[in-house]
Amino acid sequence: AAAEAAADGRLIALLDIFGFEVFETNSLEQLLINYANERLQAHFHRTAIARVLREYAAEGIALGDGVFSADNSTVLMLLDGRPEGILSLLNEDCLFPSNDAQSFVHKLTARHGGHPNFSVPKVKGDAPSFIVAHYALSVTYDASLFLRKNKDALYAELIELVAASGAPLVSSLFGGGGSAVGHNGGSSGAPAALSEQLVRQASQLSSAPLAPTAQLVGTRPGLSRKDRQAAAARVRAVDAPPTSTRRGGRAGQFVGVAASFSDALGSLIALLDLTQTHFVRCVKPNHTRRPHELDAALVCRQLASAGLVDAVRVARGGFPSRLPPSQFVEHFALLAPQAAAPAVGSLRHRCAALLAVVLPQQASYRMGTSLVFLGQGVLASLERAR
C-alpha cells in the first residue's frame, strides 16, 4: 500500500535512523545498524548526484566521467554481495552445526583478505574479530555471538507455549490462544507482522548468550510438565542448525536475522527510490545539554558518522560555485576592465570575455544558460586576486 501511494505521489513519510554505532564491543546488532547506514548513504549519494546532474543538464553543461565516482559501493559489495558477502557467508555458516565464530572469521579472511575494506586485528584477542572500513570510519566487530544471534531460534512450540501465557500482554504479543502458529509450522499473525518491521530486526537481537535453562513464568494452568520441559529443551538447542522455515522462507530453507534484515532494508530503499527525498542531519553539540557549549571532538565524530563529510565532498564535486553573469561581471570587472567594458557587447559576451581573461584554463569554469559555474577553489582564488 505504501509503495502504491508513493507511485501516485501521495506519500509523505519520515524515516528516523541513528548514525553509525561504535562501542567497546560491537556485535551483529552494530553490523546491521551500520549496514543500514551504508545503504542509506548510498541512497543519499545517488539522490544528491542525480539532483546535481539535473541542474547541470538544465544549464546545458556536460560533465566528464568520474566527476562523482567516489561512493561506498565497494564496502556494500563486501557486506551484502552474493554469494560471498559477509551477510551471505553468515547465513551459510548457520546451516552447519560444526561451524563456530572462529571458523566464520577464518572464512571471511580467506574470501576477503585482499579487500580494501576488510581486515583483521593485528593483535589477536580472545574473541574472533574482524574490521570493516565503513565510509565513515572503521569498526571492529566481535564475531563471538554472530552465528547464535543470526539463528534467532524461536521455535513454533515455544511460540505456542508463550502464546498460552496467563499474562495478557505476553499472550497478545504472540497471537494468544495458540493462534501464533500457522499450518506450515511457521509463525503467523502478530509475530509474522512484527518480524517484517525493520527496527525490530535489530532491536530483538540478544546482547548476551542464552542461559543454559529457560524459566517460563505465568503460563496457564493445564500445561503439562512434559510440555514445559520440551519447550525448555528447544531453547537450549538454540545452537543447533535450523531445519524449519522461519521469517517467510520456503520450506526447508533457513533465513537468518541478517538475511531477513537485508530483505526488509531492500524494500525500504526501494520505497525511498520512489520518493523525492529531503535530508535532515542532526548534530548534538554536547553531552551536558547546555546552551552555547560546543564539544569539538563530539561534533567532529558526528560529522563523520552522519555522512556530512561525504555530503560536502559531493557538493564540491564538479563546479560547486555558481554566480549569475551579471553578478560575476559586476564583482570581478576590475580584474580585466577592458574585457568587461559595455562596448564588448551583451552581458553574456562581456561575461565570457572576462572569464577568458581571468581564467585562461577553461576546465576551471563553465558558462551555463543562466549561471557561471566555477570549479573547486576558483572563486576563492578570484577573490584573492581581486
ABEGO torsion letter per residue (X at the ends): XAAAAAAAGABBBBBBBBBBBBBABBBAAAAAAAAAAAAAAAAAAAAAAAAAAAAAAAAGBBBBBGAAABBAAAAAAAAABOAABAAAAAAAAAABAABBAAAAAAAAAAAAAABAABBBBABBBABBBBBBBBAABBBBBBAAAAAAAAAGBBBAAAAAAAAABABAAAAAAAGEGGAABBAAGBBBEAAAAAAABAAAAAAABBABBBBABBBBBGBBBGBBAAAAAAAAAAAAAAABBBABBBGGBBBGBBBBAAAAAAAAAAAAAAAAAABBBBBBBBBBABAAGBBGBBBAAAAAAAAAAAGAAAAAAAAABEBABBBBAAAAAAAAAAABAAAABAAAEBAAAAAAAAAAAABABAAABBBBAABBBBBBGAAAAAAAAX
